[in-house]
Amino acid sequence: MRKFALITGASSGIGLSLAREFAAEGWDVGLVARRREKLEQIGHEIEDRYGVEAVVIVSDLSQPDAPHAIVEACEVAGRQIDALVNNAGAGMNGGFLERSWDEQYGFLELMLHNYLKLGHLVLPGMVDRKFGRIINVSSVSALLPISPAHTRFSGSLYPGIKSLLVRWSQSLRLEHEADNIHVTALCPGFTLSEFHDVNGARSMVSSLPSFWMQTADQVAKSGYEAVMNNIPVRVTGAWNKFMVGLNRVLPDPVSEALMRAQTKRMKRQLEKAPETA
Ligand SMILES: NC(=O)c1ccc[n+]([C@@H]2O[C@H](COP(=O)([O-])OP(=O)(O)OC[C@H]3O[C@@H](n4cnc5c(N)ncnc54)[C@H](OP(=O)(O)O)[C@@H]3O)[C@@H](O)[C@H]2O)c1
C-alpha cells in the first residue's frame, strides 16, 4: 500500500499545492478543510492525474475536537498517517483588543492548538513504525521583526504563533531523531493564495514588487524537498532568505527601523495607486 499524507487546509493555496506535490511523488493523500465541494473536486483531479487515492475529510479546525475526528476518519478509511502537513489557517485582521477573547481563542485553536494536537495524535504511530514526515507551515514572520502590517492584517498573535511552530518543530525533530521522523517548519513569505482575500490585505499585497511574491507551487516544492531531506527550518524564496539573513546580522533596532520604513513605503504606494486594490 502507498504511504499516506494527511494535509490540512488542502482546499486552496499552499495546502492544495502540497497535496499535489505529495501525490505527484506517489503518496496517497488525505485532504482536510471545510469546503466539501472544493475538496471533492480536488480529490478527483488528484486521483485522475496522479493515479493515487485521495480521502476527503471535511472538518472545521477551529473546533477543539476536530483533530480526534480527523484521525478517526483516517482509521475508518483504513489509513495510517505516514506524513502530516499542518497547514490550515487564516489571518485574523484587527488589533488584539479589536477582537473578543472568544475570537482570539478560536484563532489559537485553528493556528496553534490543533497543530499540536494533531502532532500528539499521529506521532505515536510514526514512532512505532519508525517512519514519519511532518511539515508545520509557519511563516517568515516568525523570523523577522514584527511589522505593523502583521498586526493589522493577520493579528497580533500571528507572528508569535508562527515562532512557536518553528521552535516546536525543532524540538520534535531532535526528540525523534532516532525514529526516522523528519520535521520541517516551512517559512514562506508573501505567497499567492486566498490568504490575503480572507484577511483583507489583498490591495496591500498587490502593491508589492513581483520578486517579493511566490506561487503556492514554489513554496510546496521547497517544503516537500526540505522535509524529505530532514531540514529543520526552510525559508522559501531568494528574497525571503535574504531578509532573514540580513535580520540575523543587523542589530534589532536597525532591523525594526527597516521594517517600519518598508511598511510606510507600502502605505504610500497604496495611497498613490488605490486602483491596484
Ligand atoms: N499566503 C501567504 O502569504 C502566507 C505566508 C506565510 C505563511 N502562510 C501560511 O500558510 C498556511 C496556508 O495559507 P494559504 O496562503 O495557503 O491560504 P489559503 O489559500 O487561504 O488556504 C487556507 C486553507 O486553510 C483552510 N482553512 C482555513 N480555516 C479553516 C478551518 N477553520 N478549518 C479547516 N480548514 C481551514 C482553508 O480551507 P476552507 O476555507 O475550505 O476551510 C484553505 O484550504 C497558513 O497557515 C498561513 O498562515 C501563508
The ligand as an ORCA input file, in Angstrom:
! r2SCAN-3c Opt
* xyz 0 1
  N      -0.158     33.288      1.768
  C       0.863     33.767      2.442
  O       1.395     34.844      2.097
  C       1.410     33.013      3.630
  C       2.687     33.387      4.101
  C       3.228     32.714      5.189
  C       2.520     31.668      5.783
  N       1.295     31.328      5.310
  C       0.590     30.220      5.988
  O       0.248     29.231      5.030
  C      -0.879     28.479      5.504
  C      -1.847     28.289      4.346
  O      -2.280     29.550      3.877
  P      -2.531     29.890      2.339
  O      -1.706     31.070      1.998
  O      -2.425     28.682      1.521
  O      -4.048     30.415      2.446
  P      -5.397     29.955      1.755
  O      -5.258     29.855      0.281
  O      -6.444     30.890      2.301
  O      -5.642     28.487      2.339
  C      -6.022     28.262      3.666
  C      -6.519     26.831      3.823
  O      -6.859     26.618      5.198
  C      -8.196     26.131      5.269
  N      -8.844     26.595      6.486
  C      -8.999     27.870      6.911
  N      -9.715     27.904      8.053
  C     -10.012     26.614      8.348
  C     -10.737     25.994      9.389
  N     -11.343     26.695     10.353
  N     -10.846     24.640      9.396
  C     -10.278     23.899      8.406
  N      -9.573     24.433      7.387
  C      -9.456     25.776      7.361
  C      -8.891     26.670      4.011
  O      -9.949     25.813      3.620
  P     -11.528     26.050      3.838
  O     -11.797     27.513      3.678
  O     -12.144     25.198      2.754
  O     -11.797     25.535      5.204
  C      -7.765     26.566      2.989
  O      -7.703     25.262      2.467
  C      -1.448     29.248      6.708
  O      -1.071     28.575      7.886
  C      -0.743     30.601      6.625
  O      -0.571     31.186      7.900
  C       0.721     31.966      4.242
*
